[in-house]
Amino acid sequence: MKTSLFLVVGLGACFAASALSAEELDTARTKTNAPKDKVLTPNKTAKNNDKPAETGAKPKPIPPLEKLSYEQGQVRIKDLADVQGVRGNQLFGYGLVVGLEGTGDGQLSLFTVQSTMNMLRKLGTTLNITPQQLQLKNVAAVMVTADLPAFARKGAKIDVTVSSIGDAKSLQGGVLLQTPLLAANGDVYAAAQGAISIGGLNISAGGASVQKNFVNVGRIPKGAYVEADVETTLSENGIVQLTLRDPDFTTASRIADELRKHSYVAQATDAGSVKIGVPQEQGRDLIHFLAEIEAVTVTPDIQARIVINERTGTVVVGGNVRLGPGTISHGSISIKIDDTPIIVPPAPFSDAPGIVVPHKTVEIKEEKAKFAPIPATKTVEQMVSTLSRLGLTPRDLIAVLQAMHRAGMITAQLEVQ
């Protein structure tokens, strides 16, 4: 009897212990504010019991944390700034294009005739004629321009642009004679020559003409040889300076902060420049040092700006533009003018023709203005959606944006082109 009593008590204790552990497990699973060390995962349960855990519902995956706005949209420093001293130079020169098919400068372009005669004299040809007697139809005077990139060395080739300065009809099929290209200081840095590619055509016959693209401006790809090097200084007294393409205090500060995180000595001196100290051990390999600097990523600060082009009706809204609450009322006026002539018949038994009297009617139609409440928006998508519901044309939208900016509803810089 005692044995059976102990057996019953023992079984009851086991059932109570198992019920308590199951209740604690369910409580730990359903508790949202329980500590992580008390929440069992399916992998741990399977490891302890050598069997996969059986639950009524699978736990929902934890969504990833959203990155801070400072970490989004990162770009390289080389896309935001340039190393001071690394710059190009503009070149230009005056030359002659020959080989045109009767589309060159006429007699009114006296500089073309004079330039041709001077060129022939230099080549040993002497003409005993006046400039008025020299008929030139296959020659055109042109201006040649080019951009000399940084670190361009002697013998390198660069592209040139050829533009007519006379009354030539077309430069199609022409060849540019050797033309020296000068910098702002008057020194020659390149020489251009070659066949011109205009990418267009101009055909006329019987008084009719067809023109495609611009035929008085052409290019010569790799048409100029560099004749002189441009000295470039990358660092001064062990300091390299970055020049921001769009000066901004926040962006300059972020660049300096990010460089200091990468163990560089950097300081933003103003909104458009950041100075970086060159370590002594990396001073001998400055190119590798600059390559490392350019590869560092930074999040630039974008100014809230709206760009409006009234000529084309284009409106571009930046991503940081916000709209404040307010009310808009916009109406339009349409004017319609019709010209309906009236024919007055002649008098009876008269051979005089009828008289046509012009009769114009003017109709003005003004739409009723409707007030539309504008709520405050936090994103540019909300702003676009709000303004789209007003049904404004691009011209009306430009006028509304200008008025909203003056009313203080738009916290952005308005740039009208």
Buried (B, 14 or more C-beta within 10 A) or exposed (E): EEEEEEEEEEEEEEEEEEEEEEEEBEEEBEEEEEEEEEEEEEEEBEEEEEEEBEEEEEEEEEEEEEEEEEEEEEEEBBEBBBBBBBEBBEBBBBBBBBBBEEBBBBBEBEEBBEBBBEBEEEEEEEEEEEBEEBEBBBBBBBBBBBEBBEEBEEEBEBEBBBEBBBBBBBBBBBBBBEBBBBBEEEEEBBBBBBBBBBEBEBEEEEEEEEEEEBBBBBBBEEBBBBBEEBEEEBBEEEEBBBBBEEEBEBBBBBBBEBBEEEEBBBBBEEBBBBBBBBEEEEEEEBEEBBEEBBEBEBBBBBBBBBBBBBEEEEBEBBEBBBBBEBEBEBEEEEEEEEEEEEEEEEEEEEEEEEEEEEEEEEEEEEEEEEEBEBEEBEEBEBBBEBBEEBEBEEEBBBBBBBBBBEEEBBEBEBEEE
